Each structure stands twice: as structure tokens, then as C-alpha cells.
């Protein structure tokens, strides 16, 4: 963090401490809300799969219609996207850890500078950073479209 030369050391220390405290507070909120969002997508798409399978199994006339299978396919797609995210995240975090260990080892061996170490780490963080957002919104879209198709077709029955 850059030091401000026009501010005395005590104020600079307080600001640094506040920054660190606020960072961890906001970081905790991001982690918590992300976990809740992924759990929500897992629950609603999984519940939609169960409900649709129950409907198809309980009412033989619905087995002859195509729309319940489209609805089921959308819920399964939404559920699959959640699974893809979890697989991606497991690989991503492992890559972050292994890269950090390797680059930090190179730093300690004086093969790279500290700035290069942190630059490489940031590059790993930024790589594919939009994928979780895309997967999440696609999963939620599958859920919404499935509900819309089901509600629309129930109105026709």
C-alpha cells in the first residue's frame, strides 16, 4: 500500500488498520453471499427436477407431452451448471495454491522478485474470473425459463 507523505504516521497506521479490517469484513460478506447464491441455485434447480419427475411419474397423461421433458431438461441444465461451477472452483483454488507455492519458492530462491510473484498471482486470480458469474446467471436463467414454461403450459391444460 502506498504511503502518503502529507499524513503523519499515526493517521497512516490507523488508515492502514481500517483498510485491513474493512477488507476482511467485505471479503467475508462476498464469500457468504456467494455460498448462499450457489446453495440457492442448487436447491431450486434440484427441487425443480424432483417436482417435474414427480409430475411425470404421477400423471400418465403428462408423459405423452413434450413440455414436461423440456422443463426437466432446463432444471437438469441449471443443476449441471452448478456442478460445473463447483468443479471449476476446486480446480481454480488448487491452481491458485500451487502457483502461489511455486512462485513464492522461486522468490525465496531469488529467481524472481516479490513484484513478479504478486503479478503472477494476480494473473492467476484474473484468469477466467467471469466464469462463475456466467455459470451462475445461466443456471438462474434455466430455472426461470423452466418455471415460465411450466406455468404457461399449466394454463393451457
C-alpha positions, 0 to 999 in steps of 0.5 A, a space after each residue: 500500500 502506498 504511503 502518503 507523505 502529507 499524513 503523519 504516521 499515526 493517521 497512516 497506521 490507523 488508515 492502514 488498520 481500517 483498510 485491513 479490517 474493512 477488507 476482511 469484513 467485505 471479503 467475508 460478506 462476498 464469500 457468504 453471499 456467494 455460498 448462499 447464491 450457489 446453495 440457492 441455485 442448487 436447491 431450486 434447480 434440484 427441487 425443480 427436477 424432483 417436482 417435474 419427475 414427480 409430475 411425470 411419474 404421477 400423471 400418465 397423461 403428462 408423459 405423452 407431452 413434450 413440455 414436461 421433458 423440456 422443463 426437466 431438461 432446463 432444471 437438469 441444465 441449471 443443476 449441471 451448471 452448478 456442478 460445473 461451477 463447483 468443479 471449476 472452483 476446486 480446480 481454480 483454488 488448487 491452481 491458485 495454491 500451487 502457483 502461489 507455492 511455486 512462485 513464492 519458492 522461486 522468490 525465496 530462491 531469488 529467481 524472481 522478485 516479490 513484484 513478479 510473484 504478486 503479478 503472477 498471482 494476480 494473473 492467476 486470480 484474473 484468469 477466467 474470473 467471469 466464469 462463475 458469474 456466467 455459470 451462475 446467471 445461466 443456471 438462474 436463467 434455466 430455472 426461470 425459463 423452466 418455471 415460465 414454461 411450466 406455468 404457461 403450459 399449466 394454463 393451457 391444460 
